[in-house]
Amino acid sequence: MRLSEFVRSKGASALATTFLVVWSILANAHAEEPQTSSAKTSDKIERRPSVALITLDGLPATFLRDPGVSLPNLRKLAARGVAAEGMTVSNPSVTWPNHTTLITGLHPATHGVLFNGILSKPGLGLPPKTDPKQDGRALVAVPTLFDFAKEAGLSTAGINWPCTRNTASVDDNMPDVPEFFLNSSPRLLEELKASGVLTDELIANFYKYSGTVRDDMWAAAAVHVIRERMPQFMAIHLLNVDGTHHKYGPRTPGGDAAVAYIDTCLGRIIDAIEASGNGANTTIIVTADHGFIAIPQTIRPNVKFKEAGLLTMAGNRVESARVYAIPEGGIAMVYLTVPDTKAQDREKVVELFKDHTGIAAIVQPAEYAALGLPDPADNPAMADLILVAKDGYGMSAIATGDEVVVASDTTLGTHGFLSTNPKMNAILVMAGRGIQPGAKLGNEKTPGIVRNVDVAPTIARLLGIKLPQTDGRVLEEALQTLTP
Ligand SMILES: [Zn+2]
């Protein structure tokens, strides 16, 4: 199906250099949000069913009930709605594939997103690479909830949502992509400039500042859109817990502080929804894309391939690679780049890693379908083999040096492990319109546990729109009888 949103919207690069307003909300997370043009949002917002889907990237399922973790706003929301014990996620358990699952109800085998970007293969014997600077339409092979909502005439917004660059079905769009300000909706950028949320200075230094500054801006942008237009379907992605967990690991002082801060950002968004005048008609769904695991050790498969003569270096650069590993946290996607030697290279990789320190499993293509992953014959970006790390080990692309297993230095936590690992389970809390307070999620087989593919069909039901294809189910056990 070709929908109207396939049409690319115009870029906003001209606007990106015109922002001169002082940004002043960082000092206090509880400070009043920048004032918008309207005196009182509740006067102009039409009362209508709305869903706000908010992801707190990298928040493990166990945190909701962990008294050592500060999450007052999320727990308050859970107390007036429902909370899963855990939500299983998709393979690979990384950010963009799982965000896309949340808004399609499909695993990556069908929606096609396998990395935080698109994989390209430069040629025979050369290492593949991934590029995040891509349009949503090039990344995602199927229509999303944004598309179906737009087709049904609903208003939409995406704040820091992955795989949405130049997606016309997102009315207010600030995509999760490098240089987001070049690809955000011009109207939204102008308004954020006028209200002081965005400045030239912030844009110039956005990626130099800490993740708290970025989450602060995305939260302020979300609050602005809610106040101005209260979209009927809105997806918001906050990211600093993930970045901090990567750096320090989960349940560390740094990680705990990031969680506490993201909860204040969540509180600002919930407050804005309540103040919009449409709070009673809005369902708030807070979830995540994956959990986290501490990784004291790191495995460098490309060093092993170099030792075996399958990869060569020119200085610090990989010059050629018959075999090359692209890490996705706890797994490495392994590519066999020369067709003539593919069979023998496959055997060689198995021989090199089958009893290797830190390796839990080597996954062959015959097992991909059961993991929700595509066959390489159907999706050329899919790896020829997957190396799975043991708990406590992460994967790295580094090919220099001669040590295959090293003590982790700059990255002490990761995700990407197979989704059957319960530590990859994400949080899921739902409250508001249509949600039965205190309902028990899950079924007899898996009490308390739901799947990330269930989120999109549940949102579709709440919004009264059709989702023609899904790997999940509507979470009926959590829903009240809805009146249109
Ligand atoms: Zn993530």
Boltz pocket constraint, residues with backbone or C-beta under 6 A from the ligand:
constraints:
  - pocket:
      binder: B
      contacts: [[A, 57], [A, 58], [A, 94], [A, 95], [A, 96], [A, 242], [A, 289], [A, 290]]
      max_distance: 6.0
